[in-house]
Amino acid sequence: MLKLTLQHPIRTLDNQLLFPPETLLTEETLEAVIYPHRAYSYPTYSLLLYGSVKGDCLNFLSTPPYDTIFLDKSKSMIS
């Protein structure tokens, strides 16, 4: 594995320091961060169920040129 030296700190989304600058990234250092979190499952949410996202996407895809790209094959103009 290619070994990299960090130029900047790496932090989690909640600002916990994972690696300070000048850390040599090796397979072992990455495994030390990944391994304890393997069992944790993050909740998932459907983006399409949020607000008007699904309707907005369908509306957008029904406008040119996307209406032709995603045309229903049964409604194709070519016979």
PDB file of N, CA, C and O in Angstrom, chain B, residues numbered from 101:
ATOM      1  N   MET B 101       0.839  -1.177   0.000  1.00  0.00           N
ATOM      2  CA  MET B 101       0.000   0.000   0.000  1.00  0.00           C
ATOM      3  C   MET B 101       0.885   1.241   0.000  1.00  0.00           C
ATOM      4  O   MET B 101       1.913   1.277   0.676  1.00  0.00           O
ATOM      5  N   LEU B 102       0.488   2.244  -0.750  1.00  0.00           N
ATOM      6  CA  LEU B 102       1.194   3.505  -0.799  1.00  0.00           C
ATOM      7  C   LEU B 102       1.103   4.203   0.551  1.00  0.00           C
ATOM      8  O   LEU B 102       0.025   4.280   1.139  1.00  0.00           O
ATOM      9  N   LYS B 103       2.220   4.707   1.042  1.00  0.00           N
ATOM     10  CA  LYS B 103       2.223   5.397   2.328  1.00  0.00           C
ATOM     11  C   LYS B 103       2.181   6.895   2.081  1.00  0.00           C
ATOM     12  O   LYS B 103       2.979   7.435   1.315  1.00  0.00           O
ATOM     13  N   LEU B 104       1.240   7.557   2.741  1.00  0.00           N
ATOM     14  CA  LEU B 104       1.054   8.987   2.584  1.00  0.00           C
ATOM     15  C   LEU B 104       1.259   9.683   3.908  1.00  0.00           C
ATOM     16  O   LEU B 104       0.914   9.149   4.962  1.00  0.00           O
ATOM     17  N   THR B 105       1.826  10.887   3.854  1.00  0.00           N
ATOM     18  CA  THR B 105       1.952  11.718   5.047  1.00  0.00           C
ATOM     19  C   THR B 105       0.958  12.857   4.922  1.00  0.00           C
ATOM     20  O   THR B 105       0.935  13.573   3.921  1.00  0.00           O
ATOM     21  N   LEU B 106       0.140  13.017   5.947  1.00  0.00           N
ATOM     22  CA  LEU B 106      -0.899  14.043   5.915  1.00  0.00           C
ATOM     23  C   LEU B 106      -0.299  15.438   6.061  1.00  0.00           C
ATOM     24  O   LEU B 106       0.632  15.657   6.836  1.00  0.00           O
ATOM     25  N   GLN B 107      -0.851  16.362   5.302  1.00  0.00           N
ATOM     26  CA  GLN B 107      -0.439  17.754   5.425  1.00  0.00           C
ATOM     27  C   GLN B 107      -1.387  18.523   6.337  1.00  0.00           C
ATOM     28  O   GLN B 107      -1.017  19.556   6.895  1.00  0.00           O
ATOM     29  N   HIS B 108      -2.605  18.021   6.485  1.00  0.00           N
ATOM     30  CA  HIS B 108      -3.633  18.690   7.280  1.00  0.00           C
ATOM     31  C   HIS B 108      -4.269  17.676   8.231  1.00  0.00           C
ATOM     32  O   HIS B 108      -4.240  16.474   7.967  1.00  0.00           O
ATOM     33  N   PRO B 109      -4.838  18.154   9.326  1.00  0.00           N
ATOM     34  CA  PRO B 109      -5.510  17.218  10.240  1.00  0.00           C
ATOM     35  C   PRO B 109      -6.781  16.663   9.605  1.00  0.00           C
ATOM     36  O   PRO B 109      -7.410  17.315   8.772  1.00  0.00           O
ATOM     37  N   ILE B 110      -7.141  15.469  10.007  1.00  0.00           N
ATOM     38  CA  ILE B 110      -8.401  14.860   9.572  1.00  0.00           C
ATOM     39  C   ILE B 110      -9.275  14.726  10.805  1.00  0.00           C
ATOM     40  O   ILE B 110      -8.869  14.168  11.825  1.00  0.00           O
ATOM     41  N   ARG B 111     -10.510  15.261  10.684  1.00  0.00           N
ATOM     42  CA  ARG B 111     -11.445  15.264  11.813  1.00  0.00           C
ATOM     43  C   ARG B 111     -12.758  14.608  11.398  1.00  0.00           C
ATOM     44  O   ARG B 111     -13.087  14.534  10.214  1.00  0.00           O
ATOM     45  N   THR B 112     -13.491  14.141  12.385  1.00  0.00           N
ATOM     46  CA  THR B 112     -14.811  13.578  12.138  1.00  0.00           C
ATOM     47  C   THR B 112     -15.798  14.724  11.950  1.00  0.00           C
ATOM     48  O   THR B 112     -15.445  15.892  12.118  1.00  0.00           O
ATOM     49  N   LEU B 113     -17.035  14.385  11.601  1.00  0.00           N
ATOM     50  CA  LEU B 113     -18.062  15.407  11.434  1.00  0.00           C
ATOM     51  C   LEU B 113     -18.355  16.145  12.730  1.00  0.00           C
ATOM     52  O   LEU B 113     -18.785  17.298  12.704  1.00  0.00           O
ATOM     53  N   ASP B 114     -18.125  15.490  13.867  1.00  0.00           N
ATOM     54  CA  ASP B 114     -18.338  16.171  15.147  1.00  0.00           C
ATOM     55  C   ASP B 114     -17.027  16.740  15.706  1.00  0.00           C
ATOM     56  O   ASP B 114     -16.900  16.979  16.907  1.00  0.00           O
ATOM     57  N   ASN B 115     -16.056  16.950  14.805  1.00  0.00           N
ATOM     58  CA  ASN B 115     -14.803  17.662  15.073  1.00  0.00           C
ATOM     59  C   ASN B 115     -13.824  16.918  15.982  1.00  0.00           C
ATOM     60  O   ASN B 115     -12.958  17.549  16.587  1.00  0.00           O
ATOM     61  N   GLN B 116     -13.938  15.612  16.092  1.00  0.00           N
ATOM     62  CA  GLN B 116     -12.945  14.839  16.839  1.00  0.00           C
ATOM     63  C   GLN B 116     -11.747  14.596  15.925  1.00  0.00           C
ATOM     64  O   GLN B 116     -11.908  14.241  14.758  1.00  0.00           O
ATOM     65  N   LEU B 117     -10.571  14.786  16.455  1.00  0.00           N
ATOM     66  CA  LEU B 117      -9.353  14.603  15.674  1.00  0.00           C
ATOM     67  C   LEU B 117      -9.084  13.119  15.455  1.00  0.00           C
ATOM     68  O   LEU B 117      -8.954  12.356  16.412  1.00  0.00           O
ATOM     69  N   LEU B 118      -9.002  12.718  14.194  1.00  0.00           N
ATOM     70  CA  LEU B 118      -8.644  11.339  13.864  1.00  0.00           C
ATOM     71  C   LEU B 118      -7.145  11.224  13.626  1.00  0.00           C
ATOM     72  O   LEU B 118      -6.486  10.331  14.158  1.00  0.00           O
ATOM     73  N   PHE B 119      -6.614  12.142  12.816  1.00  0.00           N
ATOM     74  CA  PHE B 119      -5.193  12.131  12.502  1.00  0.00           C
ATOM     75  C   PHE B 119      -4.664  13.560  12.508  1.00  0.00           C
ATOM     76  O   PHE B 119      -5.219  14.420  11.823  1.00  0.00           O
ATOM     77  N   PRO B 120      -3.598  13.833  13.270  1.00  0.00           N
ATOM     78  CA  PRO B 120      -2.998  15.162  13.228  1.00  0.00           C
ATOM     79  C   PRO B 120      -2.156  15.322  11.954  1.00  0.00           C
ATOM     80  O   PRO B 120      -1.877  14.337  11.270  1.00  0.00           O
ATOM     81  N   PRO B 121      -1.754  16.549  11.637  1.00  0.00           N
ATOM     82  CA  PRO B 121      -0.866  16.728  10.481  1.00  0.00           C
ATOM     83  C   PRO B 121       0.427  15.942  10.676  1.00  0.00           C
ATOM     84  O   PRO B 121       0.834  15.667  11.805  1.00  0.00           O
ATOM     85  N   GLU B 122       1.053  15.593   9.588  1.00  0.00           N
ATOM     86  CA  GLU B 122       2.317  14.840   9.575  1.00  0.00           C
ATOM     87  C   GLU B 122       2.154  13.380   9.965  1.00  0.00           C
ATOM     88  O   GLU B 122       3.153  12.691  10.175  1.00  0.00           O
ATOM     89  N   THR B 123       0.916  12.883  10.069  1.00  0.00           N
ATOM     90  CA  THR B 123       0.694  11.469  10.359  1.00  0.00           C
ATOM     91  C   THR B 123       1.001  10.657   9.109  1.00  0.00           C
ATOM     92  O   THR B 123       0.575  11.007   8.008  1.00  0.00           O
ATOM     93  N   LEU B 124       1.732   9.586   9.286  1.00  0.00           N
ATOM     94  CA  LEU B 124       2.012   8.671   8.191  1.00  0.00           C
ATOM     95  C   LEU B 124       0.842   7.698   8.099  1.00  0.00           C
ATOM     96  O   LEU B 124       0.595   6.929   9.028  1.00  0.00           O
ATOM     97  N   LEU B 125       0.127   7.731   6.983  1.00  0.00           N
ATOM     98  CA  LEU B 125      -1.007   6.836   6.803  1.00  0.00           C
ATOM     99  C   LEU B 125      -0.521   5.499   6.268  1.00  0.00           C
ATOM    100  O   LEU B 125       0.062   5.414   5.187  1.00  0.00           O
ATOM    101  N   THR B 126      -0.768   4.484   7.031  1.00  0.00           N
ATOM    102  CA  THR B 126      -0.427   3.129   6.617  1.00  0.00           C
ATOM    103  C   THR B 126      -1.698   2.292   6.713  1.00  0.00           C
ATOM    104  O   THR B 126      -2.727   2.766   7.197  1.00  0.00           O
ATOM    105  N   GLU B 127      -1.625   1.091   6.267  1.00  0.00           N
ATOM    106  CA  GLU B 127      -2.770   0.189   6.367  1.00  0.00           C
ATOM    107  C   GLU B 127      -3.157  -0.019   7.828  1.00  0.00           C
ATOM    108  O   GLU B 127      -4.341  -0.116   8.149  1.00  0.00           O
ATOM    109  N   GLU B 128      -2.179  -0.086   8.701  1.00  0.00           N
ATOM    110  CA  GLU B 128      -2.433  -0.309  10.120  1.00  0.00           C
ATOM    111  C   GLU B 128      -3.147   0.889  10.759  1.00  0.00           C
ATOM    112  O   GLU B 128      -4.070   0.703  11.552  1.00  0.00           O
ATOM    113  N   THR B 129      -2.727   2.121  10.418  1.00  0.00           N
ATOM    114  CA  THR B 129      -3.373   3.290  11.013  1.00  0.00           C
ATOM    115  C   THR B 129      -4.813   3.423  10.541  1.00  0.00           C
ATOM    116  O   THR B 129      -5.687   3.814  11.315  1.00  0.00           O
ATOM    117  N   LEU B 130      -5.065   3.103   9.282  1.00  0.00           N
ATOM    118  CA  LEU B 130      -6.437   3.167   8.783  1.00  0.00           C
ATOM    119  C   LEU B 130      -7.307   2.083   9.403  1.00  0.00           C
ATOM    120  O   LEU B 130      -8.463   2.337   9.741  1.00  0.00           O
ATOM    121  N   GLU B 131      -6.770   0.886   9.554  1.00  0.00           N
ATOM    122  CA  GLU B 131      -7.526  -0.203  10.183  1.00  0.00           C
ATOM    123  C   GLU B 131      -7.871   0.135  11.636  1.00  0.00           C
ATOM    124  O   GLU B 131      -8.933  -0.246  12.129  1.00  0.00           O
ATOM    125  N   ALA B 132      -6.979   0.845  12.313  1.00  0.00           N
ATOM    126  CA  ALA B 132      -7.233   1.218  13.706  1.00  0.00           C
ATOM    127  C   ALA B 132      -8.434   2.144  13.823  1.00  0.00           C
ATOM    128  O   ALA B 132      -9.131   2.132  14.838  1.00  0.00           O
ATOM    129  N   VAL B 133      -8.679   2.937  12.803  1.00  0.00           N
ATOM    130  CA  VAL B 133      -9.831   3.841  12.806  1.00  0.00           C
ATOM    131  C   VAL B 133     -11.089   3.112  12.330  1.00  0.00           C
ATOM    132  O   VAL B 133     -12.171   3.330  12.876  1.00  0.00           O
ATOM    133  N   ILE B 134     -10.962   2.268  11.340  1.00  0.00           N
ATOM    134  CA  ILE B 134     -12.113   1.600  10.735  1.00  0.00           C
ATOM    135  C   ILE B 134     -12.652   0.477  11.626  1.00  0.00           C
ATOM    136  O   ILE B 134     -13.865   0.362  11.803  1.00  0.00           O
ATOM    137  N   TYR B 135     -11.786  -0.334  12.174  1.00  0.00           N
ATOM    138  CA  TYR B 135     -12.201  -1.539  12.893  1.00  0.00           C
ATOM    139  C   TYR B 135     -13.200  -1.293  14.022  1.00  0.00           C
ATOM    140  O   TYR B 135     -14.199  -2.009  14.092  1.00  0.00           O
ATOM    141  N   PRO B 136     -12.987  -0.319  14.909  1.00  0.00           N
ATOM    142  CA  PRO B 136     -13.948  -0.144  16.011  1.00  0.00           C
ATOM    143  C   PRO B 136     -15.350   0.272  15.549  1.00  0.00           C
ATOM    144  O   PRO B 136     -16.310   0.121  16.304  1.00  0.00           O
ATOM    145  N   HIS B 137     -15.480   0.777  14.355  1.00  0.00           N
ATOM    146  CA  HIS B 137     -16.762   1.281  13.877  1.00  0.00           C
ATOM    147  C   HIS B 137     -17.466   0.340  12.898  1.00  0.00           C
ATOM    148  O   HIS B 137     -18.519   0.687  12.365  1.00  0.00           O
ATOM    149  N   ARG B 138     -16.916  -0.813  12.662  1.00  0.00           N
ATOM    150  CA  ARG B 138     -17.529  -1.755  11.719  1.00  0.00           C
ATOM    151  C   ARG B 138     -18.912  -2.217  12.160  1.00  0.00           C
ATOM    152  O   ARG B 138     -19.786  -2.438  11.321  1.00  0.00           O
ATOM    153  N   ALA B 139     -19.116  -2.363  13.436  1.00  0.00           N
ATOM    154  CA  ALA B 139     -20.393  -2.888  13.935  1.00  0.00           C
ATOM    155  C   ALA B 139     -21.473  -1.814  13.997  1.00  0.00           C
ATOM    156  O   ALA B 139     -22.657  -2.136  14.095  1.00  0.00           O
ATOM    157  N   TYR B 140     -21.080  -0.544  13.943  1.00  0.00           N
ATOM    158  CA  TYR B 140     -22.056   0.532  14.060  1.00  0.00           C
ATOM    159  C   TYR B 140     -22.776   0.726  12.734  1.00  0.00           C
ATOM    160  O   TYR B 140     -22.144   0.873  11.688  1.00  0.00           O
ATOM    161  N   SER B 141     -24.084   0.726  12.786  1.00  0.00           N
ATOM    162  CA  SER B 141     -24.891   0.921  11.591  1.00  0.00           C
ATOM    163  C   SER B 141     -25.541   2.298  11.652  1.00  0.00           C
ATOM    164  O   SER B 141     -26.259   2.610  12.602  1.00  0.00           O
ATOM    165  N   TYR B 142     -25.290   3.105  10.655  1.00  0.00           N
ATOM    166  CA  TYR B 142     -25.878   4.432  10.610  1.00  0.00           C
ATOM    167  C   TYR B 142     -27.302   4.346  10.079  1.00  0.00           C
ATOM    168  O   TYR B 142     -27.574   3.556   9.175  1.00  0.00           O
ATOM    169  N   PRO B 143     -28.206   5.138  10.619  1.00  0.00           N
ATOM    170  CA  PRO B 143     -29.581   5.110  10.106  1.00  0.00           C
ATOM    171  C   PRO B 143     -29.622   5.631   8.675  1.00  0.00           C
ATOM    172  O   PRO B 143     -28.868   6.533   8.308  1.00  0.00           O
ATOM    173  N   THR B 144     -30.495   5.063   7.888  1.00  0.00           N
ATOM    174  CA  THR B 144     -30.653   5.511   6.513  1.00  0.00           C
ATOM    175  C   THR B 144     -32.039   6.094   6.333  1.00  0.00           C
ATOM    176  O   THR B 144     -32.992   5.693   7.002  1.00  0.00           O
ATOM    177  N   TYR B 145     -32.137   7.038   5.428  1.00  0.00           N
ATOM    178  CA  TYR B 145     -33.397   7.698   5.129  1.00  0.00           C
ATOM    179  C   TYR B 145     -33.530   7.823   3.621  1.00  0.00           C
ATOM    180  O   TYR B 145     -32.541   8.021   2.915  1.00  0.00           O
ATOM    181  N   SER B 146     -34.732   7.708   3.141  1.00  0.00           N
ATOM    182  CA  SER B 146     -34.973   7.848   1.712  1.00  0.00           C
ATOM    183  C   SER B 146     -35.091   9.321   1.359  1.00  0.00           C
ATOM    184  O   SER B 146     -35.973  10.017   1.863  1.00  0.00           O
ATOM    185  N   LEU B 147     -34.216   9.789   0.505  1.00  0.00           N
ATOM    186  CA  LEU B 147     -34.248  11.181   0.070  1.00  0.00           C
ATOM    187  C   LEU B 147     -35.537  11.481  -0.689  1.00  0.00           C
ATOM    188  O   LEU B 147     -36.075  12.584  -0.588  1.00  0.00           O
ATOM    189  N   LEU B 148     -36.032  10.508  -1.444  1.00  0.00           N
ATOM    190  CA  LEU B 148     -37.237  10.732  -2.251  1.00  0.00           C
ATOM    191  C   LEU B 148     -38.486  10.942  -1.408  1.00  0.00           C
ATOM    192  O   LEU B 148     -39.476  11.484  -1.899  1.00  0.00           O
ATOM    193  N   LEU B 149     -38.457  10.521  -0.142  1.00  0.00           N
ATOM    194  CA  LEU B 149     -39.620  10.699   0.728  1.00  0.00           C
ATOM    195  C   LEU B 149     -39.605  12.035   1.463  1.00  0.00           C
ATOM    196  O   LEU B 149     -40.541  12.353   2.196  1.00  0.00           O
ATOM    197  N   TYR B 150     -38.544  12.816   1.268  1.00  0.00           N
ATOM    198  CA  TYR B 150     -38.416  14.085   1.969  1.00  0.00           C
ATOM    199  C   TYR B 150     -39.047  15.215   1.154  1.00  0.00           C
ATOM    200  O   TYR B 150     -38.644  15.471   0.020  1.00  0.00           O
ATOM    201  N   GLY B 151     -40.021  15.874   1.730  1.00  0.00           N
ATOM    202  CA  GLY B 151     -40.644  17.029   1.081  1.00  0.00           C
ATOM    203  C   GLY B 151     -41.116  16.723  -0.330  1.00  0.00           C
ATOM    204  O   GLY B 151     -41.792  15.725  -0.577  1.00  0.00           O
ATOM    205  N   SER B 152     -40.746  17.597  -1.241  1.00  0.00           N
ATOM    206  CA  SER B 152     -41.194  17.464  -2.627  1.00  0.00           C
ATOM    207  C   SER B 152     -40.100  16.930  -3.545  1.00  0.00           C
ATOM    208  O   SER B 152     -40.180  17.108  -4.760  1.00  0.00           O
ATOM    209  N   VAL B 153     -39.078  16.279  -2.988  1.00  0.00           N
ATOM    210  CA  VAL B 153     -37.941  15.814  -3.780  1.00  0.00           C
ATOM    211  C   VAL B 153     -38.377  14.889  -4.908  1.00  0.00           C
ATOM    212  O   VAL B 153     -37.943  15.061  -6.047  1.00  0.00           O
ATOM    213  N   LYS B 154     -39.230  13.909  -4.611  1.00  0.00           N
ATOM    214  CA  LYS B 154     -39.656  12.955  -5.643  1.00  0.00           C
ATOM    215  C   LYS B 154     -40.407  13.671  -6.757  1.00  0.00           C
ATOM    216  O   LYS B 154     -40.115  13.464  -7.934  1.00  0.00           O
ATOM    217  N   GLY B 155     -41.360  14.501  -6.398  1.00  0.00           N
ATOM    218  CA  GLY B 155     -42.118  15.245  -7.401  1.00  0.00           C
ATOM    219  C   GLY B 155     -41.239  16.177  -8.209  1.00  0.00           C
ATOM    220  O   GLY B 155     -41.412  16.302  -9.422  1.00  0.00           O
ATOM    221  N   ASP B 156     -40.298  16.833  -7.547  1.00  0.00           N
ATOM    222  CA  ASP B 156     -39.374  17.725  -8.243  1.00  0.00           C
ATOM    223  C   ASP B 156     -38.530  16.973  -9.260  1.00  0.00           C
ATOM    224  O   ASP B 156     -38.327  17.446 -10.378  1.00  0.00           O
ATOM    225  N   CYS B 157     -38.034  15.794  -8.867  1.00  0.00           N
ATOM    226  CA  CYS B 157     -37.230  14.976  -9.792  1.00  0.00           C
ATOM    227  C   CYS B 157     -38.066  14.520 -10.982  1.00  0.00           C
ATOM    228  O   CYS B 157     -37.615  14.599 -12.125  1.00  0.00           O
ATOM    229  N   LEU B 158     -39.277  14.044 -10.721  1.00  0.00           N
ATOM    230  CA  LEU B 158     -40.143  13.591 -11.816  1.00  0.00           C
ATOM    231  C   LEU B 158     -40.494  14.740 -12.745  1.00  0.00           C
ATOM    232  O   LEU B 158     -40.533  14.566 -13.963  1.00  0.00           O
ATOM    233  N   ASN B 159     -40.746  15.895 -12.188  1.00  0.00           N
ATOM    234  CA  ASN B 159     -41.049  17.071 -12.997  1.00  0.00           C
ATOM    235  C   ASN B 159     -39.845  17.462 -13.856  1.00  0.00           C
ATOM    236  O   ASN B 159     -39.994  17.761 -15.041  1.00  0.00           O
ATOM    237  N   PHE B 160     -38.671  17.458 -13.262  1.00  0.00           N
ATOM    238  CA  PHE B 160     -37.449  17.804 -13.979  1.00  0.00           C
ATOM    239  C   PHE B 160     -37.188  16.825 -15.122  1.00  0.00           C
ATOM    240  O   PHE B 160     -36.812  17.238 -16.218  1.00  0.00           O
ATOM    241  N   LEU B 161     -37.385  15.535 -14.871  1.00  0.00           N
ATOM    242  CA  LEU B 161     -37.123  14.519 -15.896  1.00  0.00           C
ATOM    243  C   LEU B 161     -38.195  14.483 -16.978  1.00  0.00           C
ATOM    244  O   LEU B 161     -38.033  13.780 -17.975  1.00  0.00           O
ATOM    245  N   SER B 162     -39.282  15.222 -16.804  1.00  0.00           N
ATOM    246  CA  SER B 162     -40.313  15.267 -17.841  1.00  0.00           C
ATOM    247  C   SER B 162     -40.139  16.474 -18.762  1.00  0.00           C
ATOM    248  O   SER B 162     -40.990  16.726 -19.615  1.00  0.00           O
ATOM    249  N   THR B 163     -39.044  17.224 -18.599  1.00  0.00           N
ATOM    250  CA  THR B 163     -38.758  18.374 -19.457  1.00  0.00           C
ATOM    251  C   THR B 163     -37.656  18.023 -20.443  1.00  0.00           C
ATOM    252  O   THR B 163     -36.824  17.162 -20.157  1.00  0.00           O
ATOM    253  N   PRO B 164     -37.637  18.683 -21.616  1.00  0.00           N
ATOM    254  CA  PRO B 164     -36.585  18.412 -22.611  1.00  0.00           C
ATOM    255  C   PRO B 164     -35.201  18.709 -22.036  1.00  0.00           C
ATOM    256  O   PRO B 164     -35.066  19.648 -21.252  1.00  0.00           O
ATOM    257  N   PRO B 165     -34.198  17.967 -22.387  1.00  0.00           N
ATOM    258  CA  PRO B 165     -34.161  16.794 -23.249  1.00  0.00           C
ATOM    259  C   PRO B 165     -34.390  15.488 -22.499  1.00  0.00           C
ATOM    260  O   PRO B 165     -34.388  14.415 -23.103  1.00  0.00           O
ATOM    261  N   TYR B 166     -34.589  15.574 -21.169  1.00  0.00           N
ATOM    262  CA  TYR B 166     -34.705  14.372 -20.353  1.00  0.00           C
ATOM    263  C   TYR B 166     -35.963  13.575 -20.655  1.00  0.00           C
ATOM    264  O   TYR B 166     -35.987  12.359 -20.465  1.00  0.00           O
ATOM    265  N   ASP B 167     -37.010  14.248 -21.125  1.00  0.00           N
ATOM    266  CA  ASP B 167     -38.235  13.527 -21.454  1.00  0.00           C
ATOM    267  C   ASP B 167     -37.995  12.535 -22.587  1.00  0.00           C
ATOM    268  O   ASP B 167     -38.626  11.479 -22.631  1.00  0.00           O
ATOM    269  N   THR B 168     -37.085  12.868 -23.503  1.00  0.00           N
ATOM    270  CA  THR B 168     -36.755  11.955 -24.601  1.00  0.00           C
ATOM    271  C   THR B 168     -35.806  10.858 -24.122  1.00  0.00           C
ATOM    272  O   THR B 168     -35.948   9.695 -24.499  1.00  0.00           O
ATOM    273  N   ILE B 169     -34.849  11.235 -23.296  1.00  0.00           N
ATOM    274  CA  ILE B 169     -33.867  10.263 -22.798  1.00  0.00           C
ATOM    275  C   ILE B 169     -34.548   9.176 -21.976  1.00  0.00           C
ATOM    276  O   ILE B 169     -34.211   7.999 -22.098  1.00  0.00           O
ATOM    277  N   PHE B 170     -35.506   9.570 -21.139  1.00  0.00           N
ATOM    278  CA  PHE B 170     -36.179   8.620 -20.253  1.00  0.00           C
ATOM    279  C   PHE B 170     -37.584   8.271 -20.742  1.00  0.00           C
ATOM    280  O   PHE B 170     -38.458   7.931 -19.944  1.00  0.00           O
ATOM    281  N   LEU B 171     -37.792   8.355 -22.037  1.00  0.00           N
ATOM    282  CA  LEU B 171     -39.085   8.063 -22.639  1.00  0.00           C
ATOM    283  C   LEU B 171     -39.493   6.619 -22.386  1.00  0.00           C
ATOM    284  O   LEU B 171     -38.684   5.702 -22.525  1.00  0.00           O
ATOM    285  N   ASP B 172     -40.730   6.428 -22.022  1.00  0.00           N
ATOM    286  CA  ASP B 172     -41.275   5.087 -21.830  1.00  0.00           C
ATOM    287  C   ASP B 172     -41.245   4.380 -23.186  1.00  0.00           C
ATOM    288  O   ASP B 172     -41.801   4.898 -24.155  1.00  0.00           O
ATOM    289  N   LYS B 173     -40.621   3.234 -23.273  1.00  0.00           N
ATOM    290  CA  LYS B 173     -40.471   2.511 -24.543  1.00  0.00           C
ATOM    291  C   LYS B 173     -41.819   2.213 -25.208  1.00  0.00           C
ATOM    292  O   LYS B 173     -41.903   2.170 -26.435  1.00  0.00           O
ATOM    293  N   SER B 174     -42.862   2.009 -24.418  1.00  0.00           N
ATOM    294  CA  SER B 174     -44.169   1.714 -24.994  1.00  0.00           C
ATOM    295  C   SER B 174     -44.792   2.948 -25.637  1.00  0.00           C
ATOM    296  O   SER B 174     -45.720   2.830 -26.437  1.00  0.00           O
ATOM    297  N   LYS B 175     -44.278   4.150 -25.286  1.00  0.00           N
ATOM    298  CA  LYS B 175     -44.799   5.386 -25.863  1.00  0.00           C
ATOM    299  C   LYS B 175     -43.831   5.970 -26.889  1.00  0.00           C
ATOM    300  O   LYS B 175     -43.965   7.128 -27.285  1.00  0.00           O
ATOM    301  N   SER B 176     -42.859   5.172 -27.316  1.00  0.00           N
ATOM    302  CA  SER B 176     -41.844   5.628 -28.255  1.00  0.00           C
ATOM    303  C   SER B 176     -42.471   6.049 -29.575  1.00  0.00           C
ATOM    304  O   SER B 176     -43.441   5.447 -30.037  1.00  0.00           O
ATOM    305  N   MET B 177     -41.899   7.100 -30.182  1.00  0.00           N
ATOM    306  CA  MET B 177     -42.379   7.587 -31.468  1.00  0.00           C
ATOM    307  C   MET B 177     -41.911   6.690 -32.602  1.00  0.00           C
ATOM    308  O   MET B 177     -42.514   6.698 -33.675  1.00  0.00           O
ATOM    309  N   ILE B 178     -40.853   5.919 -32.394  1.00  0.00           N
ATOM    310  CA  ILE B 178     -40.322   5.025 -33.411  1.00  0.00           C
ATOM    311  C   ILE B 178     -41.044   3.692 -33.311  1.00  0.00           C
ATOM    312  O   ILE B 178     -41.098   3.088 -32.240  1.00  0.00           O
ATOM    313  N   SER B 179     -41.591   3.239 -34.411  1.00  0.00           N
ATOM    314  CA  SER B 179     -42.317   1.973 -34.385  1.00  0.00           C
ATOM    315  C   SER B 179     -41.515   0.872 -35.023  1.00  0.00           C
ATOM    316  O   SER B 179     -41.975  -0.268 -35.088  1.00  0.00           O
TER     317      SER B 179
END
